[in-house]
């Protein structure tokens, strides 16, 4: 039987870092990394509980595979959304309102076309 303090401590540290990453960061990619850390904490916790209890239905293992599948799908969809936002706005700063970045992009675009017209 394994000693449970180490895996529980690891899961707590991963969950804490992930929560900090989600709440304190403005960059969308860093927020996604925070979500992945939280999902990894859940995975460590499920494997630890499954190994400690030794349940006959292997629910911890099945749920761990489910969490890994959901995490992979979440990363694919979230990165596609981040890429679309970056193409539309020019940055992925979550704190900047969309209207502000659209106005700055529009004025830069207008200034660029005015300078490129030959006289």
N, C-alpha and C positions, 0 to 999 in steps of 0.2 A: 504494500500500500504506500502511496506517495504522501509526502508531507504537503499539506494544502496551503500553507502560508505563502510560499513562493508564487505559485500560479495566481492566487487571489490578489496578491500584491501587484503582480504584473498586469492583471486585468484592470485593477483600480488605477494604476499609473496610465495605462493606455486610454482608459475612459476619460480620465482627467485631462490628459493632453489633447484628446480629440474634442472634448467639450470646449476647452480653451481655444482651440483652433477654429471651431465653428463660431464662437461668440466674439472673438477678438479680432479676427482677420477681415480685411476688406476685399482681398483678392479671391476670386471665385475658385481658382485652382487650389489655394490653400484651405479654403472651406471644404472642398472635396476631400483633401487629404485628412482633414479633421473627422469627416464622416467615416472615412475608411478606417481610421484609428479606433473609432467607437465600434465599428463592426468587427474589427480584429479583437477588441476586448471581449465582445460577446462570444466570439468563437473560442477564445482561450477559456472563458468561464464555462461554456458548454462542455468542452473537452475535459476540463478539470472535474466538473461535477459528474460527468459520465464515467471517468476513470475511478473516482472515489467511491461511487455507489455501486458500480458494476451491475447496472440494470440489465435484465435479460432481453429487453426489446431494443437495446442500442439506440435509444431516443436521442441521446446527446450527439452521437455520430451522425445520425440522419439530419438533425437540426443544424449541425455544423456544416454539412454539405449544402443544405438549403440556404444558410447565411452566405456561404461562399458564392453560390449561384446568384443570389440577389445582389451581392456586392459587385459582381462582375457586370451584371446588367445595369446597375446604377451608375457605374463608372462610364460605360459606353454611352448611355443616354445623357448623362450630365456633361461629359466632354463634348458631345455633339451640340448641346445647348450653349456651352461656353464658347465654342468655335463660332456658332451663329451670332452670338452677342458680340464677339470680338470683330467679326466682319461687318456688323451693322453699326457699332458704336466706335470702334477703334481702340477700345480698352475694355478690361474686364473688372474694373473697379466697381464693387457692389454698393459703395456709399454714394457714388455720383448718380444723380437722377438722370433718367434717359433723355429727358427734354433738354437738359443742360449740355450733355455731350452731343446731342443731335444738332443743337444750335451752333456749337463750336465747330463741328465738322462741316456744317453748311456754310458758315462764314469763311472757313479755310478753303472750302471748295470754290466759293465765289471769288475769293481773293486770288486763288490760283488760276482761274480762267481769265480773270481781268489782266493778270500779268502776262499770260501766255499769248494774248492777242497781239500780232505784229502791228506796228504803227507805220 
